[in-house]
Amino acid sequence: MKKSLKTLNHAGLVIMATALLFSCDKEESTPFVENETFEVAELKVSDESEMISEEVMNIAEDVYMADEALATSKFSYNSDFLPDCVIITTVITSTSKERTIDFGEGCELPNGNVLSGIIFLSYNKDMEMASNTLSLSLENFTFNSVAIEGSASILRMRANENGNPQSDADASFSATWPNGNTASFSGERTREWIEGYGTGFWGDNVYLITGKGTFTGPAGNVFVKETVTPLRRELACRFIVSGILNISRNDATASLDFGDGSCDAKGLLTYPDGTTEEIFLRRFLN
């Protein structure tokens, strides 16, 4: 099997999953006027927050999968998603395995994301169970220079009704960008592993992600985000390649369409008044 943070690209947390400057002087009491409820800069921050969440959870599941494959001997799984600069240590108790995933002062993943700090992961040591609950927490953790705090509980099933591996996560993360902006994301997500399972190469892993969560942006605005069409995450790409997400605030709802499957940072945003705009997601792109 192969390795894939497939949230907390869809990380997704998702995850699902932007240090951008935007006006923070708008009061929550401001009435909704056309598109002002949905500022593109704030939605970019939301998208990056969800991507980080998804990526963190993906790393945890990847480490678990390598252990499960070794313990059950049902297939050969050489986890190659995490580079040699990541140090993984294990402590076994009477009931659990406690894993420390240490990225040191900075370690670049194959998809270009640079992480530092520690992910703590624990789960039941009985790897023969059809499902297992993974507990995740962070220490001094950064993702592309964004400081991340939080935790997640992930129920991983070896096979769902379609025969595919699936994970159901309940996660809560907060982020602080280098410019001092802060944001938080919490919610539930389901990720089904639909392609690449058992091939031994992380680059052909493909997931479908659904879920619902709440995002609080740097200006204090609260958005509810819910998947309408499953988000397709291909691990070889840094971005969600297709799927539709509804984003609601102040009784108004916009939708974000991630495209036709192309690996790019573009999305089509449809505002509550029906107007559309192509936007570029993530702070490292213009």
Secondary structure, 3 states (H helix, E strand, C coil): CCCCCCCCCCCCCCCCCCCCCCCCCCCCCCCCCCCCCCCHHHHHHHHHHHHHHHHHHHHHHHHHHHHHHHHHCCCCCCCCCCCCCCEEEEEECCCEEEEEEECCCCEECCCCCEEEEEEEEEEECCCCCCEEEEEEEEEEEEECCEEEEEEEEEEEECCCCCCCCEEEEEEEEEEECCCCCEEEEEEEEEEEEEECCCCCCHHHCEEEEEEEEEEECCCCCEEEEEEEEEEEEECCCCCEEEEEEEEEECCEEEEEEEEECCCCCEEEEECCCCCEEEEECCCCCC
